[in-house]
Each structure stands twice: as C-alpha cells, then as structure tokens.
C-alpha cells in the first residue's frame, strides 16, 4: 500500500529584511577635558563611533545618539577623563 504524494513546489514568499528598530542612546558620555591628555584610545576603539577628536586633539561627543553604554571608553581611559552614565 504505497501512496504517492504530489507536492508542488511553491515559490518562497519574498520577505524583505525588516530594518531593526533603532533604540535611543543607552548611555550619556561625559568628558573631563582638563584631565584628558589626548591619547585617542577612546576615539580609536569606540565600537559605535560616538566620539571624535577636535582641532585641539581632545575628544568630544560627536554622535551621542549612538552610545550603547558599552563602557569601553571609560574603563580604558588612562586619565579617567571619561564617564558613561546609563540612561
């Protein structure tokens, strides 16, 4: 008793990748400019490019809305010149 099942191949429904909902900033970066010696560590290694260097070779918060509060900048700053406060 063998039955044959005929399954027609149906085209796969084309699903466009849905854009990931962008969340707001998760941290607020505070930089103490007088303490900073301009080593560039915070700017070079920020995973979300929140920080940038100004013409005086000091970091500033260029894109605060991108901060993910990963705390890389404040834990690696040799001068303790950066604080990230969770929002």
DSSP file (Angstrom, degrees, kcal/mol; ACC not computed):
  #  RESIDUE AA STRUCTURE BP1 BP2  ACC     N-H-->O    O-->H-N    N-H-->O    O-->H-N    TCO  KAPPA ALPHA  PHI   PSI    X-CA   Y-CA   Z-CA
    1    1 A X              0   0    0      0, 0.0     2,-0.6     0, 0.0     0, 0.0   0.000 360.0 360.0 360.0  84.4    0.0    0.0    0.0
    2    2 A X        -     0   0    0      2,-0.0     2,-0.4     0, 0.0     0, 0.0  -0.926 360.0-164.4-112.1 125.6    2.1    2.8   -1.2
    3    3 A X        -     0   0    0     -2,-0.6     2,-0.5     2,-0.0     0, 0.0  -0.850  12.2-140.3-107.0 143.9    0.6    6.1   -1.8
    4    4 A X        -     0   0    0     -2,-0.4     2,-0.6     2,-0.0    -2,-0.0  -0.894  11.3-154.9-104.1 127.4    2.3    8.8   -3.8
    5    5 A X        -     0   0    0     -2,-0.5     2,-0.8     2,-0.0    -2,-0.0  -0.902   5.0-151.9-105.3 125.9    2.0   12.3   -2.5
    6    6 A X        -     0   0    0     -2,-0.6     2,-0.6     2,-0.0    -2,-0.0  -0.857  15.1-176.2 -99.8 109.8    2.4   15.0   -5.1
    7    7 A X        -     0   0    0     -2,-0.8     2,-0.4     3,-0.0    -2,-0.0  -0.928  15.2-146.1-109.8 118.7    3.7   18.2   -3.5
    8    8 A X        -     0   0    0     -2,-0.6     2,-0.5     1,-0.1    -2,-0.0  -0.655  22.1-116.4 -83.1 137.3    4.0   21.2   -5.8
    9    9 A X        -     0   0    0     -2,-0.4     2,-0.4     3,-0.0    -1,-0.1  -0.598  30.7-155.5 -72.6 122.9    6.9   23.5   -5.1
   10   10 A X        -     0   0    0     -2,-0.5     3,-0.1     1,-0.0     2,-0.0  -0.825  24.9-104.4-100.8 139.9    5.6   26.8   -4.2
   11   11 A X        -     0   0    0     -2,-0.4     2,-0.2     1,-0.1     3,-0.0  -0.362  42.0-107.1 -61.8 138.1    7.7   29.9   -4.7
   12   12 A X        -     0   0    0      1,-0.1     2,-0.3    -2,-0.0    -1,-0.1  -0.437  36.8-107.5 -66.3 134.8    9.1   31.2   -1.4
   13   13 A X        -     0   0    0     -2,-0.2     2,-0.6     1,-0.1    -1,-0.1  -0.466  34.0-122.1 -65.2 126.4    7.5   34.3   -0.2
   14   14 A X        -     0   0    0     -2,-0.3     2,-0.6    -3,-0.0    -1,-0.1  -0.588  32.0-170.7 -75.3 117.9    9.8   37.1   -0.8
   15   15 A X        -     0   0    0     -2,-0.6     2,-0.3     3,-0.0    -1,-0.0  -0.938  14.8-142.4-114.3 121.5   10.4   38.8    2.5
   16   16 A X        -     0   0    0     -2,-0.6     2,-0.2     1,-0.1     3,-0.0  -0.606  34.5-101.7 -76.6 137.9   12.3   42.0    2.6
   17   17 A X        -     0   0    0     -2,-0.3     2,-0.4     1,-0.1    -1,-0.1  -0.423  37.9-128.8 -62.2 127.0   14.6   42.2    5.6
   18   18 A X        -     0   0    0     -2,-0.2     2,-0.1     1,-0.1    -1,-0.1  -0.609  24.4-111.6 -78.6 133.5   12.9   44.4    8.2
   19   19 A X        -     0   0    0     -2,-0.4     2,-0.2     1,-0.1    -1,-0.1  -0.409  35.6-108.3 -65.5 138.0   15.0   47.2    9.4
   20   20 A X        -     0   0    0      1,-0.1     2,-0.2    -2,-0.1    -1,-0.1  -0.455  37.2-106.7 -67.1 131.9   16.0   46.7   13.0
   21   21 A X        -     0   0    0     -2,-0.2     2,-0.5     1,-0.1    -1,-0.1  -0.434  35.3-128.5 -63.3 125.5   14.1   49.2   15.2
   22   22 A X        -     0   0    0     -2,-0.2     2,-0.2    -3,-0.0    -1,-0.1  -0.643  21.0-152.3 -81.0 122.9   16.7   51.8   16.3
   23   23 A X        -     0   0    0     -2,-0.5     3,-0.1     1,-0.1    -1,-0.0  -0.531  21.1-106.5 -87.5 161.0   16.7   52.3   20.0
   24   24 A X        -     0   0    0      1,-0.2    -1,-0.1    -2,-0.2    41,-0.1  -0.081  57.9 -57.4 -74.6-177.3   17.8   55.6   21.5
   25   25 A X        -     0   0    0      1,-0.1    -1,-0.2    62,-0.0    43,-0.2  -0.314  38.9-160.9 -63.7 146.6   21.1   56.1   23.3
   26   26 A X  S    S+     0   0    0     41,-2.9    61,-2.0     1,-0.1     2,-0.3   0.456  71.9  32.0-105.8  -4.8   21.8   53.8   26.2
   27   27 A X  E     -A   86   0A   0     40,-0.6     2,-0.5    37,-0.3    59,-0.2  -0.990  64.8-136.4-149.7 156.7   24.4   56.0   27.8
   28   28 A X  E     -A   85   0A   0     57,-2.7    57,-2.7    -2,-0.3     2,-0.5  -0.975  24.0-145.9-116.0 122.4   25.5   59.6   28.3
   29   29 A X  E     -A   84   0A   0     -2,-0.5     2,-0.5    55,-0.2    55,-0.2  -0.755  13.3-170.7 -93.1 127.9   29.2   60.2   27.8
   30   30 A X  E     -A   83   0A   0     53,-3.2    53,-2.6    -2,-0.5     2,-0.5  -0.979   4.5-164.0-118.5 125.7   30.8   62.9   30.0
   31   31 A X  E     -A   82   0A   0     -2,-0.5     2,-1.0    51,-0.2    51,-0.2  -0.937  13.7-150.3-114.3 128.9   34.3   64.0   29.1
   32   32 A X    >>  -     0   0    0     49,-3.5     3,-1.4    -2,-0.5     4,-1.0  -0.810  15.0-169.6 -95.7  95.1   36.5   66.0   31.6
   33   33 A X  T 34 S+     0   0    0     -2,-1.0     3,-0.2     1,-0.3    -1,-0.2   0.769  79.1  59.2 -61.1 -30.9   38.6   67.9   29.1
   34   34 A X  T 34 S+     0   0    0      1,-0.2    -1,-0.3    -3,-0.1    -2,-0.0   0.752 107.6  47.3 -71.7 -22.4   41.1   69.2   31.6
   35   35 A X  T <4 S+     0   0    0     -3,-1.4    -1,-0.2    46,-0.1    -2,-0.2   0.709  91.8  98.4 -87.9 -21.6   42.1   65.7   32.6
   36   36 A X     <  -     0   0    0     -4,-1.0    -5,-0.0    -3,-0.2    41,-0.0  -0.448  48.8-170.7 -76.1 135.3   42.5   64.3   29.0
   37   37 A X        -     0   0    0     -2,-0.2    -1,-0.1    21,-0.0    -4,-0.0   0.404  48.4-110.8-102.2   0.7   46.0   64.1   27.5
   38   38 A X        +     0   0    0      1,-0.1    -2,-0.1    21,-0.0    20,-0.1   0.900  60.3 154.1  78.2  42.2   44.7   63.3   24.0
   39   39 A X        -     0   0    0      1,-0.1    19,-0.1     4,-0.0    -1,-0.1   0.642  46.1-137.6 -79.9 -13.7   45.8   59.7   23.7
   40   40 A X     >  +     0   0    0     17,-0.1     4,-2.9     1,-0.1     5,-0.3   0.417  66.5 123.0  74.4   0.4   43.0   58.9   21.2
   41   41 A X  H  > S+     0   0    0      1,-0.2     4,-1.9     2,-0.2     5,-0.1   0.922  73.7  48.8 -59.0 -44.5   42.2   55.5   22.8
   42   42 A X  H  > S+     0   0    0      1,-0.2     4,-0.7     2,-0.2     9,-0.2   0.898 116.8  41.6 -64.2 -40.7   38.5   56.4   23.3
   43   43 A X  H  4 S+     0   0    0      1,-0.2     3,-0.5     2,-0.2    -2,-0.2   0.907 114.4  50.4 -73.9 -43.2   38.0   57.6   19.8
   44   44 A X  H  < S+     0   0    0     -4,-2.9    -2,-0.2     1,-0.2    -1,-0.2   0.824 119.9  33.8 -67.0 -32.2   40.0   54.8   18.0
   45   45 A X  H  < S+     0   0    0     -4,-1.9     2,-0.4    -5,-0.3    -1,-0.2   0.358  77.9 124.7-110.9   5.6   38.3   52.0   19.8
   46   46 A X    ><  -     0   0    0     -4,-0.7     3,-1.0    -3,-0.5    -4,-0.0  -0.539  51.3-151.0 -65.7 119.6   34.7   53.2   20.3
   47   47 A X  T 3  S+     0   0    0     -2,-0.4    -1,-0.2     1,-0.2    -3,-0.0   0.711  92.6  38.5 -70.0 -18.4   32.6   50.5   18.6
   48   48 A X  T 3  S-     0   0    0     15,-0.0    -1,-0.2    -3,-0.0    -2,-0.1   0.292 106.3-119.2-114.5   9.8   29.8   52.9   17.6
   49   49 A X    <   +     0   0    0     -3,-1.0    -2,-0.1    -6,-0.1    18,-0.1   0.884  61.5 146.0  55.1  45.4   31.8   55.9   16.7
   50   50 A X        +     0   0    0     16,-0.1    13,-2.3    12,-0.1    12,-1.9   0.854  56.3  59.6 -74.6 -36.8   30.3   58.2   19.3
   51   51 A X  E     +B   61   0B   0     -9,-0.2     2,-0.3    10,-0.2    10,-0.2  -0.609  57.6 175.3-101.5 154.6   33.5   60.1   19.9
   52   52 A X  E     -B   60   0B   0      8,-2.1     8,-2.5    -2,-0.2     2,-0.4  -0.937  31.1-108.6-145.0 165.7   35.7   62.3   17.6
   53   53 A X  E     -B   59   0B   0     -2,-0.3     6,-0.2     6,-0.2     2,-0.1  -0.804  27.7-144.9-100.7 141.2   38.7   64.4   18.1
   54   54 A X    >   -     0   0    0      4,-2.6     3,-1.8    -2,-0.4     4,-0.0  -0.297  38.2 -88.2 -92.0-176.2   38.6   68.2   17.8
   55   55 A X  T 3  S+     0   0    0      1,-0.3    -1,-0.1     2,-0.1    -2,-0.0   0.701 127.0  58.1 -68.8 -18.4   41.2   70.6   16.4
   56   56 A X  T 3  S-     0   0    0      2,-0.2    -1,-0.3     3,-0.0     3,-0.1   0.290 119.6-109.0 -91.4   9.9   42.9   70.8   19.9
   57   57 A X  S <  S+     0   0    0     -3,-1.8     2,-0.4     1,-0.3    -2,-0.1   0.867  79.2 124.7  65.3  39.4   43.4   67.0   19.9
   58   58 A X        -     0   0    0    -19,-0.1    -4,-2.6   -20,-0.1    -1,-0.3  -0.963  62.3-110.1-125.0 146.3   40.8   66.3   22.6
   59   59 A X  E     -B   53   0B   0     -2,-0.4     2,-0.3    -6,-0.2    -6,-0.2  -0.386  34.2-179.7 -74.2 152.0   37.8   64.0   22.3
   60   60 A X  E     -B   52   0B   0     -8,-2.5    -8,-2.1    -2,-0.1     2,-1.0  -0.966  39.1 -98.0-143.6 160.9   34.2   65.3   22.1
   61   61 A X  E     +B   51   0B   0     -2,-0.3     3,-0.3   -10,-0.2   -10,-0.2  -0.697  45.0 167.5 -83.2 104.1   30.9   63.5   21.8
   62   62 A X  S    S+     0   0    0    -12,-1.9     2,-0.3    -2,-1.0   -11,-0.2   0.830  74.4  22.1 -87.5 -35.6   30.1   63.7   18.1
   63   63 A X    >   +     0   0    0    -13,-2.3     3,-1.7     1,-0.1     4,-0.3  -0.647  62.8 168.1-134.8  76.4   27.2   61.3   18.0
   64   64 A X  G >  S+     0   0    0     -3,-0.3     3,-1.2     1,-0.3   -37,-0.3   0.779  74.9  66.5 -63.4 -25.6   25.5   60.9   21.4
   65   65 A X  G 3  S+     0   0    0      1,-0.2    -1,-0.3   -40,-0.1   -15,-0.1   0.653  96.2  57.1 -70.6 -13.7   22.5   59.1   20.0
   66   66 A X  G <  S+     0   0    0     -3,-1.7    -1,-0.2   -41,-0.1     2,-0.2   0.504  74.0 123.8 -93.4  -5.5   24.8   56.1   19.0
   67   67 A X    <   -     0   0    0     -3,-1.2   -41,-2.9    -4,-0.3   -40,-0.6  -0.375  35.9-176.5 -64.7 124.9   26.1   55.4   22.5
   68   68 A X        -     0   0    0    -43,-0.2    -1,-0.2   -42,-0.2    -3,-0.0   0.343  41.9-120.9-100.4   3.9   25.4   51.8   23.5
   69   69 A X        +     0   0    0    -42,-0.1    -2,-0.1     1,-0.1    17,-0.1   0.889  60.6 149.5  57.0  43.3   26.9   52.3   27.0
   70   70 A X        -     0   0    0    -43,-0.0    -1,-0.1     1,-0.0    -3,-0.0   0.686  49.1-140.1 -77.4 -17.5   29.4   49.5   26.5
   71   71 A X     >  +     0   0    0      1,-0.1     4,-1.6     3,-0.0     5,-0.2   0.655  61.2 130.2  67.7  18.6   31.8   51.4   28.8
   72   72 A X  H  > S+     0   0    0      2,-0.2     4,-1.5     1,-0.2     5,-0.1   0.946  71.6  48.4 -64.5 -45.3   34.9   50.7   26.7
   73   73 A X  H  > S+     0   0    0      1,-0.2     4,-0.9     2,-0.2    -1,-0.2   0.913 114.4  42.5 -64.9 -44.7   35.9   54.4   26.7
   74   74 A X  H  4 S+     0   0    0      1,-0.2    -1,-0.2     2,-0.2     8,-0.2   0.790 114.7  49.5 -77.9 -24.7   35.6   55.0   30.5
   75   75 A X  H  < S+     0   0    0     -4,-1.6    -1,-0.2     1,-0.2    -2,-0.2   0.741 117.8  39.8 -82.6 -21.2   37.2   51.7   31.5
   76   76 A X  H  < S+     0   0    0     -4,-1.5     2,-0.5    -5,-0.2    -2,-0.2   0.474  82.1 115.4-105.1  -3.6   40.2   52.1   29.2
   77   77 A X    ><  -     0   0    0     -4,-0.9     3,-1.1     1,-0.2     5,-0.1  -0.543  53.5-155.7 -69.2 118.7   40.9   55.8   29.7
   78   78 A X  T 3  S+     0   0    0     -2,-0.5    -1,-0.2     1,-0.2    -4,-0.0   0.714  93.7  45.5 -69.7 -18.3   44.3   56.1   31.3
   79   79 A X  T 3  S-     0   0    0     -3,-0.0    -1,-0.2     0, 0.0    -2,-0.1   0.414 103.9-126.0-102.5   0.7   43.4   59.5   32.7
   80   80 A X    <   +     0   0    0     -3,-1.1    -2,-0.1     1,-0.1   -44,-0.1   0.860  65.2 140.2  54.8  37.4   39.9   58.6   34.0
   81   81 A X        +     0   0    0    -46,-0.1   -49,-3.5   -50,-0.1     2,-0.4   0.412  49.2  66.9 -91.6   0.7   38.7   61.6   31.9
   82   82 A X  E     -A   31   0A   0    -51,-0.2     2,-0.4    -8,-0.2   -51,-0.2  -0.973  54.5-177.0-127.8 137.9   35.5   59.9   30.7
   83   83 A X  E     -A   30   0A   0    -53,-2.6   -53,-3.2    -2,-0.4     2,-0.6  -0.998  10.4-157.9-129.5 135.8   32.4   58.7   32.5
   84   84 A X  E     -A   29   0A   0     -2,-0.4     2,-0.5   -55,-0.2   -55,-0.2  -0.966   9.1-163.9-114.3 118.9   29.5   56.9   30.9
   85   85 A X  E     -A   28   0A   0    -57,-2.7   -57,-2.7    -2,-0.6     2,-0.1  -0.874  22.7-120.3-101.3 129.7   26.2   57.2   32.8
   86   86 A X  E      A   27   0A   0     -2,-0.5   -59,-0.3   -59,-0.2   -60,-0.1  -0.377 360.0 360.0 -66.4 145.0   23.4   54.7   31.9
   87   87 A X              0   0    0    -61,-2.0   -60,-0.2    -2,-0.1    -1,-0.1   0.386 360.0 360.0-102.6 360.0   20.2   56.2   30.7
